[in-house]
């Protein structure tokens, strides 16, 4: 499988499939495809019980009940592309002997041997105040997965015991060897007047982490401030933008 990620802050990934290759994607993420690409909605799993359990797990992580599978017709080479639902970037992650955890709506598409399941935050503080919630997406198995999040990405490989403190909600994902925790900012005056909130997310290595420069909560907040400051037709325009980004199309 070959791929190329196009664009800057409105990225999409173009994937070339050869005979015998198959990928699956979150429903509604396809951008375009050549006419020799076959697409079929499926529930993954070996039996009906396993399929239903997998569908429920996907629903809990914010995804649809079924995934869409893409293969090439008649043994040819075909192209299919995928994009996110809002401005942001796409990252390709190779899964081998180590699982990768991501925020619950990050999944775009993956090779067939990559398993998508759920993982729970083990620490109550991380689940309550970390911005990602108690439930994360977990990618395991072997193959390549593509994830999407807002703004630009900062990718860092943390060494053993190396720490980085991050604004809550700005963590896109991390390898399972990375310890994830929440810490109080320290001084009450800093928490109240610093503008960064009461808590910071602390990531401790070893392992790879991916951070995002713009979260959905920040984007909603800024658009909301624009709406409050505007009036008349301008207010309607902002509401339309908010609805198109977060509420989907009215078609």
N, C-alpha and C positions, 0 to 999 in steps of 0.2 A: 504493500500500500504506500503510495506517495501522496504528499500533501503540501499545500502552500497556504500560508496565512496572509491575506490581503488587507490593506487599509491601515489606518492609524488608530483613531478612537471609535470608529464604527466598523470594526473588523468582521471579516467572515473567513471561513476556512474552506478551501477547495480540495477535495479528496479524489484521487484517481484510483479506481478499483479495477483489479485484474480478475481473470477467471478464477473462481473458487473463493474469492475474498468476500467477506460480509461485515458490515458495520450496522450498529443500531443507534438510534438517536431519540432524544426527547421529542414527543409529538409537537409539531408546529415550528420546529427549528430549521427545517429545510429551506434553503434560499433558491436554488435552482438545481436541475439535473439534466443530463443528456437523455434522449428518449430510449436508450437501450439499458437504462437503470430500472430495475424492478423494485417496487416498494410495497411492503406488506406490514400491517399492524399485528403485533403479537404480544402475548403474555409469556415471559420467559419462565423456564422451569421444566422439570422432568415429568411432573404429573399435575393433575388439576389442583390438588392441595398446595403443592409447591408454587404453582403459577399464581394462585390467589394470594398466597402469603407474600410473594414477590411484588404483586401489584399493590397490596396494602402498604408494604414497606415504602414503595415508590411514592404513594400518595402522601404518606407521613412526611417525606422529605420535600414536599412541594411539587413533585413531578406528576405527570398523568399516569393513569392506571396501566396503559399499554405503551410499548415502545414501537417505533417504526424501523423495520429492517430493510436494508438496501443491498442488492446483489446485481451482478451484470447478467443480462440476457445473452444467450447463444454464445457464451464463451468469449465475448469481446472485451474491450477495455472501455470503461465508462467513467463519467465524472459526476459528482454530486457535491453540493456546497451547503454549508450551514452557517447561521448567524445567531447572535443573541437578540434579546428583546428590547434592549436599551443601550445607549452609548457605553462602550467599554472595550475590553480587550479579550482575546482568546489565547489560552496557553495549552500547548501539547505536553502531556505528562506520560512518560514511559513507566508502566507498572511491571515490575519483575518479582523480586522476592520481598518487597516491602509495600504495604498498603499506603494509600494516600487518602487523607481526610479533607473534605471541602465543605464550604457553606452550603446549606441545604438546597439552593436553587441554581447551583453552578453548572450542572451537567449539560453538555451539548450533545456529544456523540462519542462512541467508543468502538474499538474492535470487539469482535464477538467473544473472545476469551477473557475480556475484562468483566468482572462481576461488580454490579452496582447494588449496594445494600445500605443499611443505616448503622450509625454508631452513636452512642449516647455519651454526653459529657459526664465524666466520672466525678467531677467536683461541682457541688451545688453553686458555688460562687461563679464559676465559669459559665454555667448555664443561665443563671439569672442576670448577670451583669456583663457578660462578654460580648454581647451583640450578635452572636451566632446562634444563641438558644441552646437547648439541651440536645437537639438532634442534628447530626451532621451526615453528609453523604460519605460513604466509604467505598473506595475503589481498590479491588484486589484482583488476583489472578495474574495474567500475563498479556501484555499488549499496550496499546496507546489509547489514552482518553483525552478528550478536549473539554476544557472548562471555560466559562465566561464569567466576568464580573465587571464592575464599573470603573471608569477612570483609566489611569495607567497602572501597570504592574511593577512591583519591586520584588525581584526574586533573589533570595539570599540562602546560601548554604551555611548553617550554623555549625560551629565546631563543638566538641564535647564541653558541656557546661557553659557555653557561650549564650548570652541572653540578649534579647531585644524587647523593648517595651513599645507597645503599639496602641494607638487610639482604638477604643472598643468598637467592634464592628468592621474594622479595616482588614481583618484576616480573611483571605480568600481560602487558603488551605495550607496543609503541612503534612510531612511524612509522619507515620505513626510513632517514630522514635522521638519526636519532639514533644516536650512536656508543655502543656497549655494551662495557664493559671491566670487568676485575676488578682490584682493588687491595688490597694487604696493609694491614692496619689500622695498621701503624706500629710501635708498641712491643710487644715480646714480652709484657711484663706485662699490657698491655691485651688482647692476644689470648688470654692464658691465663685471666685473672681477670675480664675485662670482660663475659663472657657473650654476646658477639656473634659469636664465631668468629674465624677468622684473616683472612677476606677480606670486603670490601664490594663491591657492584656499583656502578660509576660510569656514569651516563648523561649524555651531553653533547649539548646541542642544536645545531641547532634541531630542534624537532618535539614531538609530543604523546607523553606517557608515561602509563601507567596502573599504579598500584601497589595491592597488596592488603594489608589489615591482618592477615589470618590465612591462613597457608599450611597445606597438608595435612600437611606434616612437623611443624609445631608442634602441630596438632590431634592427630595420632597420638601425639606425645610426651607431651602433657598427659593424654590418655586412658590412655596406658600407665602414667604415674605414679599416676593414680587407681586403676588395676588393682593396682599393686604395693602401694599403701597399704591397699587394701581386702582383705577376706577373706570366705570363705563365699559367701553369696548375692550380696553387693554386687559381688564379683569377677565373678560370672557375668553380672550386669547390665551392667557395663562392657564385658565381652567381647561381649555381644550388641549394644551400641551401636556398638562398633568394627566388628563384622561387618556391621551394617546400613548403615553409612556407607560403608565401603570395600570390602565384599565383595559387595554387592548383596543382593537378596532371596532367601530360600530357597524361595519359591513355585515 
